[in-house]
Each structure stands twice: as C-alpha cells, then as structure tokens.
Amino acid sequence: MPVLDNISTSLHNLVPSSSSISSFSFSSLSSYTPSNSPYFLILTLTFSSLLLLSLLLLLLLLFLFIVSSTKSSKEHTSVPEHLPWVGRESTQFLASIRANYRGLVDSVRIYREGYRKHSKSNQIYIAPTWTKGPQYILPPSMTSWLAAQPDAILNAKDCTFDTAQFTWTVGHPEITSNDMIDLLIKRELTRGIGAMNGELMEEVEGSMEGLFSTNSNSNAGAEGGEWKQVGVFDSLTKTVGRVANRVFVGKELCSNMDFVMAGTHFARDISVSSYILHMFPKFMKPAVAWFATIPNRRHSGIMMKYLQPLIKQRIEDMNRKKADPSWHWEEPNDFLTWMVRESFKRNTEDERSVYSLAYRVVLLNFAAITTSTIMATNALLDIWSAKDSPAIVESLREEASRVLKEHNGVWTKAAVAKLHRLDSAIRESSRVSGVGGTSIARKVRADNGVTLPDGTWVPKGAIVGVSMDGIHFDEKFYEKVNEFDAFRFSRPREEQQQLVDVSLGEKPRVTVHEDLVNTSPHFLPFSHGIHACPGRFFAANNIKLILAHLLLNYEIQPFETRPPNMSIGDISVVPVKATMMIRKREVKA
C-alpha cells in the first residue's frame, strides 16, 4: 500500500546504516571533544558570567564598606573628645562604622544605657546613629530650653530633611520648603476638627465592614459573628488611610485602595531609600538616588495619576463658581478645596500649578498616614495584650457607649473630647511604645555653632536631641514605668471629678489635663515646643473614632503576649505581620 510504503521508507531513512554507524563510532567520535559541545559552551559562559557578577558585587560591597567607614570616621572625629560615647568602643577596629551599625540595630539599649549613665546625672552624651551621624543627647533638664530655640539657631526641618534625605528621596525643594501645607493644617484642618466626624464615621464603618465581615455576620446569633483572622497593621493602615483621605481628597478617592496603599508604600520607600543614601558621600548621592528611589517615583506616580485630574477639575469648578455664583455647584469641604483656594492668593508656579498642588497631597499622606497607623496599632496591641485586658476593654466600652448615648448617637467634637479613658489608654501606649528613641531632634544652623546651657559648644551641622525612651521610662516622671497602665492619665481626672466640695456644693475643676495631644518635657511622641506636630489634633480625633467604633461593634480576642516592636535606628517599627482574631458583636452601638 502506498501509505505503508512511504512510512517504511521514512523509517528506513531514519535508521543509520552499519557503515554510517561505524563511521560515527570511529571517525566522528575520534574528532569529538567536550569543548565543541554547544551545551559546554553555554555552561562555560554562564559560569563565567556568574563569577564576574559575584566579583563585581564583592567589589561593590567592599567599596561601600570603605566609603561608609571613611564617612563614619570623619563624622565621629568632629565630636569634642571630653564628651562620653555610649555604643562606641574607641579601641575597637573600625570603631566608627561598627558604632553606627549598633545605632541602627540596637538603639533601644544605647538610649536606655545612656540615659541611666549620663542623662539622669544631668550630663550630655553622644549616641551613634546610622542616619544622623553622632547625636548629642541632652539631659531632661535641657528639654524646655531645646524646644524653645529659634530656627536660626537649632532647626527642626533641617534635621528632618537631612534624616529622610528629602533632597533625593522626595525632591521638589520648592514644595517641601513652602509653608502652604503647615498653614492649612493649622488654619483649616485643626480648627475644623469635629465638623466632619459624621463623614469620617462613614469611612470607619465602611472600611471595617469590608475588612472584618464574614458571610455569616449578617445572620449572627446571640454570641455574635464568626471569628476572622486579619492583619492588625494592614487593617489599620487601610482604615486610617481611608478616614484621613476623606478630609484630604474627598469621598470618591478616599476609598480607592490603590491610591491609599500607594501613599503608605511611598512613606516606606522614603525610609528605605534614605537608609541606603546615608551610606554614600554627598557627591555620589545624585547617581545612587536615581536607582534607590525607583520605588518612590513609582508609588508617588500612582497617587499623582489620581490626584492631578481631580485637582484640575476642582480648580475649573471653583473658578466657574467664582465667575457665576448662580451656578449650581457646592464646594466640597476638604483639603483640596482649602489648598486650591489658598493657591489663588499665591503668584508662583510652584504654588499654583496642578502638579505642585497634587504633590503636596502626596507629601501630606506621607506625613499623616503612617504615624497615625503606628500609634493606632500600638494602642490596639497594648490594650488587648495587657494582663487585665478584659477589664480594660469593658471599661473603655462602657465609656464609649455612655458618651455616645449622651450625644444622641453622634460622635460630635464634644463627644470625642469626653472619651477620657480611651484618650488615656492611647497616651499611655504612646509612652510605653513610642514611635522612636529620640525626640526634639534639631540640626545646628548657626554658623558659629551653639553653646548649650552647661557651656558645651556644638558645631554647625551637628544634631542634638533628647532621649524620649529614657524620659518615658524615668520613675521621676512616672510611677511603675514598666507597666502599661491604661488609665494612668484619666484616673486622676475621674477621681477629682467625683469629689464634692461640701461648702460650695459643687465639683472642683480639674486643673491639670494630661490628654493625648498635650505635649510636655516628659511626654514627647509629638515632640514639644514651637515645632510640636501640628497635625496631632487631627490624628488623635481619628484614632479615637476608629478605636471607639471597634470597641462598640467588634470583639477582639486578647493576645497571649504582646507582639514586640522592633527598633531600626530612631524608629520603633510595629510588628507588621501580627494578626488578630476579630468578630462582629451582636449588640451594636
């Protein structure tokens, strides 16, 4: 058959003849060597490439080590010899860079040891850091003096910009050095706190319903809904970001998690890239920054993609309304409106362009979201891991329920202000689980340096500050310093309010308020003095709304042990992988 014949012929052609086998066995094999094999050549090239890349990586690491070591040594030699160091052993080989590394990974021990050995004896000491160089740590007696110094002498922004390497990690000095954001926070945001609590609660409820709900929640029985395991930091990041951005950018964009999470990632990018840049001398930073800040540009670009059209439309709408007051359009009461309105009064491109206004909102998210999330996360972890957690939660829940009923179920500004126990719990959490090791950090700007109260001279460019961690755990200022006492600050107020002056027949006034937003020389999470965080009132309001809603509408299983924070340099990093078991309560607020 033709088909079978064709197949037979094809198979015959595939099978080599005996002569060809013989030829291959003796002639071809005799001329074959491994070096002629294409696979061998590929393996050789791959091995050579890997060897070359490994060598280049090794040389790069060696170069970075030499550069960082030289930079560290130069910084350390500027410190007066009579001042004691903590965390640096001068007799060690490569003492400077090893000390800076300790400042990166072991800062808690350094600050606590320094406080115990020197600060409590009213002495200045030097602490090595990765991002600030040698830092002059002042004793508590100099805290008020430090906080009161003018910018021309000791500058807070210079210190922040240098620590975060803003020149390269953020760029746009014409925007970062401008006063518009600070002005609007103080004039509009702080004054308007409470007026938008209804809108903020919409976002709190919407966020938590999406994050914590289960399929059976809607049909929950007497014991409430099903337990659900969620990430603590992740859940609060999304909720805090959504709530804050309701005020920043309005209802439509605030619930867009692509936008919200890009802001959170941008804040992380700045921190990571700044640590990298601190390894290099100034002349190399522009080149290194191009690579180190790729994630920064990516995440800020995502935010700008949403912000620029929104701001452009807002400008057009506000201009049209100004030209035609009869046009049926109402200005949204949010940060975008305040900012655009302020831009109309300015006359430079850096204060009026859509791009510059949008980038200000990017920076506003960087400043506001992460710090508020850290404070809220620490408070939740501290409350639900305390040894008497059930009693604390029940007391906080009773207060929130009572206050809300007194205000007809609405979280007004006055209602939030009456959450004294919750305010105390958050403040106490900020004391024991603060956001960093030092506070009131300032960079010496005066050309001829500055003389400290004890006569010590500090050169221009040096960084000075106080040990927040040491002060917060000093028994001179707090009793039982190592204990998380949720009602440490509300208890005196409640006890005093219960006293009745028999002769006058009225309750005495509380003369001392230690609320979350009140800074002092011995409570420093928001810094202190003329540069205390202007956004702390907004942050405190939002955190209390979030936690009050959690208390009234959800149950959280107590933690067996408190998931520990980790210190990276001056920053206390919350346990971002910690999870909690949560379910909806049957009895709602």
C-alpha positions in Angstrom: 0.0 0.0 0.0 1.4 3.4 -0.9 0.9 4.8 2.6 2.7 1.9 4.3 5.4 2.0 1.7 6.0 5.7 2.4 6.1 5.1 6.2 8.6 2.2 5.7 10.8 4.3 3.5 10.7 7.2 6.1 11.7 4.8 8.9 14.5 3.3 6.8 15.9 6.7 6.2 15.8 7.5 10.0 17.8 4.4 10.9 21.6 4.8 10.1 23.3 2.1 8.1 26.0 0.0 9.6 28.6 1.9 7.6 27.5 5.2 9.0 27.4 3.8 12.5 30.9 2.6 12.0 31.9 5.9 10.6 30.4 7.7 13.6 31.9 5.4 16.1 35.5 5.8 14.9 35.7 8.8 12.6 33.2 11.2 14.2 33.9 10.2 17.8 37.6 10.5 17.4 37.2 14.1 16.4 34.6 14.9 19.2 35.8 16.9 22.2 33.7 18.5 25.1 34.8 22.0 24.1 33.0 21.6 20.8 29.6 20.9 22.5 27.2 23.9 22.5 26.0 22.9 25.9 29.5 23.0 27.3 30.0 26.5 25.8 26.7 27.7 27.3 27.7 26.3 30.7 31.1 27.9 30.5 29.7 31.3 29.6 27.1 31.1 32.3 29.7 30.2 34.9 32.0 33.0 33.7 29.1 35.5 33.9 28.2 34.4 37.4 31.8 34.6 38.5 32.1 38.1 37.0 28.9 39.3 38.6 29.9 37.8 42.0 33.3 39.6 41.7 31.6 42.9 40.8 29.2 42.5 43.7 32.0 41.8 46.1 33.9 44.8 44.8 30.8 47.0 45.2 30.3 45.8 48.8 33.9 46.4 49.6 33.7 49.9 48.0 30.5 50.7 50.1 32.2 49.5 53.2 35.2 51.6 52.7 33.1 54.7 51.8 30.8 54.2 54.8 33.7 53.6 57.1 35.5 56.7 55.9 32.3 58.8 56.2 31.6 57.5 59.7 35.2 58.2 60.9 35.1 61.7 59.6 31.8 62.4 61.4 33.0 60.9 64.7 36.2 63.0 64.7 34.1 66.2 64.9 32.8 65.3 68.4 34.6 67.0 71.3 36.9 64.5 73.0 35.6 65.2 76.5 32.1 64.1 75.8 31.3 60.4 76.6 30.0 58.0 74.0 27.5 55.2 74.5 27.5 52.5 71.9 31.0 53.2 70.6 34.2 51.4 71.7 37.2 53.6 70.6 39.7 50.8 70.9 37.8 48.5 68.5 38.9 48.0 64.9 36.6 50.1 62.6 35.1 51.6 65.7 33.1 54.3 63.9 31.1 52.2 61.4 30.6 49.5 64.0 29.1 52.1 66.3 26.8 53.4 63.6 25.7 49.9 62.9 24.8 49.5 66.6 22.8 52.7 66.3 20.8 51.1 63.5 20.0 47.7 65.2 20.5 48.3 68.9 19.3 51.8 69.5 17.0 51.0 72.4 19.8 49.6 74.5 22.0 52.6 73.6 19.5 55.2 74.6 18.5 53.5 77.8 22.1 52.9 78.9 23.0 56.5 78.0 20.0 57.8 80.0 20.9 55.7 83.0 24.6 56.5 83.0 24.5 60.2 81.9 21.1 61.8 81.4 20.0 61.1 85.0 23.2 62.8 86.2 22.4 65.8 84.1 25.2 65.0 81.6 25.4 65.2 77.8 26.4 62.1 75.9 26.9 61.1 72.3 24.9 58.3 70.6 25.9 56.9 67.2 23.2 56.7 64.6 23.0 55.5 61.0 21.0 58.4 59.7 22.0 61.4 61.9 25.7 60.8 62.5 26.8 61.3 66.1 23.8 62.7 68.0 24.3 64.9 71.1 21.8 63.6 73.6 20.8 66.3 76.2 19.5 65.5 79.7 15.8 66.2 80.6 16.8 69.4 82.3 17.6 70.9 78.9 14.4 69.8 77.2 12.5 73.0 77.5 15.5 75.1 76.5 15.9 72.9 73.4 12.3 73.1 72.4 12.3 76.9 72.7 15.3 77.6 70.4 14.6 79.6 67.3 15.1 78.1 63.8 18.1 80.3 63.1 19.9 78.5 65.9 18.6 75.0 66.0 16.4 73.9 63.1 13.8 71.1 63.1 13.2 71.0 59.4 16.9 70.8 58.5 17.1 67.8 60.8 14.1 66.1 59.3 15.1 66.8 55.7 18.6 65.5 56.3 17.5 62.4 58.2 15.0 61.4 55.4 17.3 62.7 52.7 14.5 64.7 51.2 16.7 66.3 48.6 16.8 62.9 46.9 14.0 60.7 48.3 11.3 63.4 47.8 12.8 66.1 45.7 10.9 69.3 44.9 12.6 71.6 47.4 10.4 74.4 46.2 7.4 72.4 47.6 8.9 70.8 50.7 10.2 74.2 51.9 7.0 76.0 51.2 4.6 77.0 54.1 1.3 76.1 52.4 0.7 72.6 54.0 1.7 73.8 57.5 -0.5 76.8 57.2 -3.6 74.9 56.0 -3.1 72.3 58.8 -3.1 74.9 61.5 -5.7 77.3 60.0 -8.2 74.9 58.4 -7.7 71.3 59.5 -7.2 71.8 63.2 -9.9 74.4 63.5 -12.4 72.2 61.7 -11.8 69.1 63.8 -15.2 67.5 64.7 -17.2 69.3 62.0 -16.6 66.3 59.6 -16.9 63.5 62.1 -20.1 62.3 60.5 -18.3 61.8 57.2 -15.3 60.3 58.9 -17.5 57.7 60.6 -18.9 56.7 57.2 -15.4 55.7 56.2 -14.7 54.0 59.5 -17.8 51.9 59.2 -17.3 51.2 55.5 -13.7 50.2 56.0 -14.3 47.9 58.9 -17.3 46.3 57.3 -15.3 45.4 54.3 -12.2 44.2 56.3 -13.9 42.3 59.2 -17.2 41.0 57.9 -17.8 37.3 57.2 -20.6 35.6 55.3 -22.3 34.7 58.5 -22.1 38.1 60.1 -25.4 39.2 58.8 -27.1 36.2 60.4 -25.1 36.3 63.6 -26.6 34.6 66.6 -26.6 35.7 70.3 -22.8 35.2 70.5 -22.1 37.5 67.5 -20.5 36.7 64.2 -17.7 34.3 63.2 -14.2 34.9 64.2 -11.9 36.1 61.4 -8.1 36.4 61.4 -6.8 39.6 59.9 -3.5 41.6 60.0 -3.5 44.3 62.6 -1.2 46.8 60.8 -2.7 46.1 57.4 -6.3 46.6 58.6 -5.5 49.8 60.4 -3.4 51.2 57.6 -6.4 50.9 55.2 -8.8 52.3 57.8 -6.6 55.2 58.9 -5.7 56.0 55.2 -9.3 56.0 54.2 -10.5 58.1 57.1 -7.8 60.7 56.7 -8.2 61.0 52.9 -11.9 61.6 53.3 -10.7 65.0 54.6 -7.8 65.3 52.2 -9.3 64.3 48.9 -13.0 63.7 49.4 -15.4 60.8 49.3 -14.7 59.4 45.8 -11.0 58.9 46.0 -10.6 58.1 49.8 -11.9 54.6 49.4 -9.6 53.8 46.4 -7.1 51.4 48.0 -4.8 51.6 45.0 -4.4 55.3 45.9 -4.3 54.8 49.7 -1.8 52.0 49.7 0.4 53.8 47.2 0.7 56.6 49.9 1.7 54.0 52.5 4.2 52.4 50.3 5.7 55.8 49.4 6.3 56.5 53.1 8.1 53.2 53.4 10.1 53.9 50.2 11.4 57.1 51.6 12.6 55.4 54.8 14.3 52.6 52.9 16.0 54.8 50.3 17.2 57.3 52.9 19.0 54.5 54.8 20.7 53.5 51.6 21.7 57.1 50.7 23.2 57.6 54.1 25.9 55.1 53.2 27.3 57.4 50.5 29.2 60.7 50.4 27.3 63.7 49.1 29.0 63.8 45.7 27.7 60.2 44.9 24.1 60.6 46.1 22.6 62.0 42.9 23.7 58.9 41.0 22.8 56.5 43.7 19.4 58.2 44.3 18.3 57.5 40.7 18.3 53.8 41.4 17.4 53.9 45.1 14.3 56.0 44.6 12.7 54.0 41.8 10.0 52.7 44.1 9.5 56.2 45.4 8.8 57.5 41.9 6.5 54.6 41.1 4.3 54.9 44.1 4.1 58.7 44.1 3.3 58.4 40.3 0.3 56.2 41.2 -1.0 58.9 43.5 -0.4 61.7 41.1 -2.3 59.7 38.4 -5.5 60.1 40.5 -4.8 63.5 42.1 -4.0 65.6 39.0 -7.3 65.2 37.2 -9.2 65.7 40.4 -7.4 68.9 41.3 -7.6 70.2 37.7 -11.4 69.7 37.8 -11.6 71.3 41.2 -9.8 74.4 40.0 -12.1 74.7 37.0 -15.2 74.2 39.2 -14.1 76.8 41.7 -13.2 79.3 39.0 -16.6 78.8 37.3 -18.4 79.2 40.6 -16.4 82.4 41.3 -17.4 83.8 37.9 -21.0 82.7 38.1 -22.3 82.4 41.7 -25.6 81.2 40.4 -24.1 78.0 39.0 -25.5 75.0 40.9 -22.3 73.6 42.5 -21.3 73.4 46.1 -17.6 73.5 47.2 -16.6 70.3 48.9 -15.3 70.9 52.4 -11.9 69.2 52.1 -8.2 69.8 52.0 -8.2 70.1 48.2 -10.7 73.0 48.3 -8.7 74.8 51.0 -5.5 74.3 49.1 -6.9 75.5 45.7 -8.4 78.5 47.5 -5.1 79.3 49.0 -3.3 78.9 45.7 -5.5 81.6 44.2 -3.8 84.0 46.6 -0.3 83.0 45.6 1.6 84.1 42.5 4.3 81.5 41.7 4.0 78.4 39.5 5.2 76.2 42.5 2.2 77.3 44.4 -0.5 77.3 41.7 0.2 74.5 39.2 -1.9 71.3 39.2 1.3 69.3 39.6 2.7 71.2 42.6 -0.7 71.1 44.4 -1.1 67.3 43.7 2.4 66.6 45.0 1.6 68.4 48.3 -1.2 65.9 48.9 1.3 63.1 48.3 3.5 64.6 51.0 0.5 65.1 53.3 -0.2 61.4 53.1 3.4 60.6 53.8 3.3 62.8 56.9 -0.1 61.8 58.2 -1.0 58.2 57.5 2.0 56.1 58.7 2.5 57.8 62.0 -1.2 57.6 62.8 -1.3 54.0 61.8 1.7 53.2 64.1 0.0 54.9 67.0 -3.3 53.1 66.5 -1.6 49.8 66.0 0.5 50.2 69.2 -2.7 51.2 71.2 -4.6 48.2 70.0 -1.8 45.8 70.7 -1.1 47.3 74.2 -4.8 47.3 75.2 -5.6 43.8 74.1 -2.4 42.3 75.4 -2.4 43.9 78.8 -2.6 41.5 81.8 -6.0 42.9 82.7 -7.2 43.3 79.1 -10.8 42.1 79.6 -11.4 44.7 82.4 -9.7 47.5 80.4 -11.8 46.7 77.3 -15.0 46.6 79.3 -14.3 49.9 80.9 -13.4 51.5 77.6 -16.6 50.1 76.0 -18.8 51.3 78.9 -17.4 54.8 78.5 -17.8 54.9 74.7 -21.4 53.6 74.9 -22.3 56.1 77.7 -20.8 59.1 75.9 -22.4 58.2 72.6 -25.8 57.9 74.2 -25.3 61.3 75.9 -24.8 62.8 72.5 -27.7 61.2 70.8 -25.6 58.6 68.9 -23.5 61.2 67.1 -19.7 61.5 67.5 -19.5 65.2 67.8 -16.3 67.1 68.7 -17.6 67.3 72.3 -18.4 63.6 72.4 -14.9 62.6 71.3 -13.4 65.0 73.9 -15.3 63.1 76.7 -13.5 59.8 75.9 -11.1 60.4 78.7 -10.3 56.7 79.4 -9.7 55.9 75.7 -7.6 59.1 75.4 -5.5 57.9 78.4 -5.1 54.4 77.0 -3.7 55.8 73.7 -1.4 58.3 75.5 -0.1 55.5 77.8 0.5 53.3 74.8 2.4 56.2 73.2 4.5 56.4 76.3 5.5 52.7 76.5 5.5 52.0 72.8 6.6 55.3 71.3 7.5 55.9 67.6 11.2 56.5 68.2 14.2 56.6 70.6 14.8 60.4 70.5 12.7 63.5 70.2 13.0 67.3 69.6 15.9 66.5 67.2 17.4 69.7 65.9 20.3 70.5 63.5 22.6 73.3 64.4 22.2 76.0 61.8 24.1 78.9 63.4 27.4 79.5 61.6 29.4 79.7 64.8 27.6 76.7 66.4 25.7 76.9 69.6 26.6 76.8 73.3 24.4 74.5 75.4 23.1 75.5 78.9 26.0 73.7 80.6 28.6 75.5 78.4 29.3 72.7 75.9 29.9 74.0 72.4 28.3 72.2 69.5 29.5 72.8 65.9 27.3 73.8 62.9 25.7 70.8 61.3 25.6 68.7 64.4 22.4 67.0 65.6 21.0 67.5 69.1 18.0 65.9 70.8 16.7 64.2 74.0 16.1 60.6 74.8 12.3 60.1 74.5 12.7 56.5 75.5 14.7 57.3 78.6 12.3 60.1 79.7 9.2 58.0 79.2 10.7 55.3 81.5 12.0 57.6 84.2 10.5 57.0 87.6 11.0 60.7 88.3 8.1 61.4 85.9 6.0 58.2 86.0 5.2 55.5 88.6 5.6 51.9 87.7 7.3 52.9 84.5 7.4 49.4 83.0 3.7 48.7 83.5 1.1 49.6 80.8 -1.5 51.4 83.0 -4.3 52.2 80.6 -6.0 54.7 82.9 -2.8 56.3 84.2 -3.9 59.7 82.9 -7.7 59.5 83.2 -7.8 58.1 86.8 -6.8 61.4 88.5 -9.4 63.3 86.4 -12.2 60.9 87.3 -11.2 60.7 90.9 -11.1 64.5 91.2 -14.4 64.9 89.4 -16.0 62.6 92.0 -15.0 64.8 94.8 -17.6 67.2 96.0 -16.8 70.5 97.8 -19.1 70.3 100.8 -19.0 74.0 101.5 -19.8 75.0 97.8 -21.8 72.0 96.9 -20.1 71.7 93.5 -17.4 69.5 91.9 -14.0 71.1 91.8 -12.4 71.8 88.5 -9.6 69.7 87.1 -6.6 71.9 86.9 -4.2 69.6 85.2 -5.0 67.9 81.8 -2.7 65.2 80.5 -4.6 64.5 77.3 -3.0 62.7 74.3 -2.5 66.0 72.4 -0.9 67.8 75.3 2.9 67.8 74.9 5.3 68.4 77.8 9.0 68.0 78.6 8.3 64.4 79.8 5.7 63.4 77.1 7.3 63.6 73.6 5.7 61.4 70.9 4.5 64.6 69.2 7.7 66.5 70.1 7.3 69.6 72.2 7.6 73.4 71.9 7.2 75.6 68.8 7.6 72.6 66.5 5.2 70.2 68.1 3.4 68.2 65.5 0.6 70.5 64.2 -1.4 67.5 62.9 -1.7 65.8 66.3 -5.2 67.0 66.9 -6.5 65.6 63.7 -4.6 62.3 64.3 -5.9 61.9 67.9 -9.5 62.6 66.8 -9.3 60.0 64.0 -7.6 57.3 66.2 -10.3 57.7 68.9 -13.1 57.4 66.4 -11.6 54.2 65.0 -10.9 52.6 68.3 -14.3 53.6 69.8 -16.1 52.0 66.8 -14.0 48.9 67.2 -14.9 48.7 70.9 -18.6 49.1 70.4 -19.1 47.0 67.3 -16.4 44.3 67.4 -14.8 41.8 69.7 -11.1 41.0 69.6 -9.5 38.0 71.3 -6.8 39.1 73.8 -3.2 38.4 72.8 -1.4 35.9 75.0 1.7 38.1 74.7 2.3 41.5 73.2 3.8 41.1 69.7 7.1 43.0 70.1 8.1 46.1 68.2 11.5 46.3 66.5 13.8 49.3 66.6 15.5 50.3 63.3 17.6 53.4 64.1 15.4 56.0 65.8 12.2 54.4 64.6 10.2 51.9 66.6 8.7 49.6 63.9 5.4 47.9 64.9 5.0 44.1 64.2 3.6 44.5 60.7 2.9 40.7 60.5 0.9 40.5 63.7 -2.6 39.2 63.3 -5.8 39.3 65.5 -8.9 37.3 65.8 -12.0 39.6 65.4 -15.7 39.2 65.0 -18.7 41.5 64.9 -20.6 42.0 68.2 -24.3 41.2 68.3 -25.1 44.3 70.4 -24.3 47.3 68.3 -23.7 50.9 69.3 
